[in-house]
């Protein structure tokens, strides 16, 4: 058995059999992880058999070059993110808000609006947090006072005395 995830931008229809015309009313949304018990190759397409016997096509049914499902790397924990989810990219000195566009095994493609332009970044999952979690943890933190050099203290006191004399 292997784990897969839907990486396309649209939902993916489940199939009754390993053929394109056998779709069901059910579908998987982008970001959905699922178990695959068998991979079936029919012509130039790979179909993924689910534990309940239904199938998912690895590529788009309409555009063969478009991959809609990818295998998750073994040992990778389930990603808590989904395509379309609002996230915060945490950096040392700043945070950026964006939207997950695509999920990859080690990084997510995140679209950020900067100065009226949308830019996309490949961001490691360790730098991402869900937007609601980031709001809870971003409360004001007390910062330690900066240490002032003795020479600067002396200069400041001399300046104060000069101002008082005037």
N, C-alpha and C positions, 0 to 999 in steps of 0.2 A: 504494500500500500504506500502511496505517496500523497503529499499535500500539494494542492494547487491553489492559485488565487486568480480571480477575474481582474484583468488589468486594463481592459478596454474602457472606453468612456460611456458606453451604453450597456443596458442589461443584455444578458446572453440567454437565449431560449434553451431549455432542456429538450432533448430528443428521445423518442421512444426506441429508436434503433440507430445504428451507425450509418445513417444516410441523411442527407440534407433535408429532404422533404418530410421527415417524420417528427416535426416539432410538436411540443405539448403546449399547454396554456401556461405552464410554470416557467420561471426564469430566475437567474442569479443576477444580483446587482453588482456594480463595480466594487472591488475590494472584498468580495465574498470569498472566504477560504473554504475548500471542500476536499474530501478524500477521494482518491481514484484507486480502483482495484485493478484496472487493466487499461492499457493503451492499445487501441485498435487502429491499424493503418489501412485505409480504404483509398486506393488510388494515390493522390498526392495530399490527402488530408488525414490528420490524426484525430481520432475520436477518443474521448476519455470516458470509461465506464465508471459510473458511480456505484456505491454499495447496493443501492436499491434497483440496479439494472438499467437506469436511464443513462443517457450520454450527454456530453458537452463537446462541441467541436473546438479544437485548440485555436483555430483561426476563424476569422469572420466568414459567415456563410456567403456574404456578398462580395467581399474583397479578400482574395486569398492571401495577399501580402500582409494583411493586418492581423497581428497576434492579439487574441482576446483573453487567453489563459496561459499562465506561466507556472512552472513547477517551483515550489518554495525550496530553498536549500535545506537539506536535512540538518536538524539541530537548531535551525533558526526558530526562535520563539514566535508565537502568533503576534502579528503586528497589531497594536491597538489603534491603528489609523485606518481610515477609509478614504477612497477617492471622493473629492468634494468636501471633505471635512476642513473646518477652519482650524489652523494651527499657529503656533508662535515659534519662530526660529530664535533660539537663545544663543547669543554670542557673549564674549567677555564684557564688552562695553555697551552693547545695544541689543534690542530685540526687534524683530520684524514680524508682522502679521501676514499670513498668506493662506492659500488654499492648496490642498493636496491634489495634484493632477494625475499622478501615476505612482504606483507602489512597485519598487524593485526589491530584490532580496536584502540589500544592505543600505540603500538610500531611497528617499522619496523625492519625486519631482514636485517642487512647490512653486506656485506662481505667486509673486509678490507685486503689488502695485506701488511703484516708486515714482514720484514726480509726474503723475499722469500716465506713466508707461507701465505695462505689465512685463515683468521679467521672470524667467524661470530659473530655478536653482536646484541642483542635485544635493540634497541635504541628508547627512547621516541621521538615523533615527534617534541617536543619543542627543542630538541638538534640538529635537522637536518636542513640543508638548501640546496637548489639546488646549484650545483657547480658554475654556472654562477653568482648567487646572491652573493655567498660568495666571489668571486673575486672582485666584486664591493665594498663590505663593508669592505674588509680587507686592505684598504689603510692605510698608516702609520699614527699613531695618536701621537700627542705630549704628552710626559709623563712628569709629574711634577718632578722637581729635588728632589732628596732624601735629607732629612734634615740631616745635619751633627751636631753632638753633639759638644758643646763648648770645651770639653776636647780633642776631636779628632782634632779640628781646632788648638788648642794650640800645640799639639804634632806634627802636620804637619808643623806648622810654625817653631818650634824648629828644626825639621829635615832639613828644607830648609836652615835655618841659619847655621847649622852645615855643610851642603854641600857647602855653599858659602865660609866658612872659609877655606876650604881645598884647 
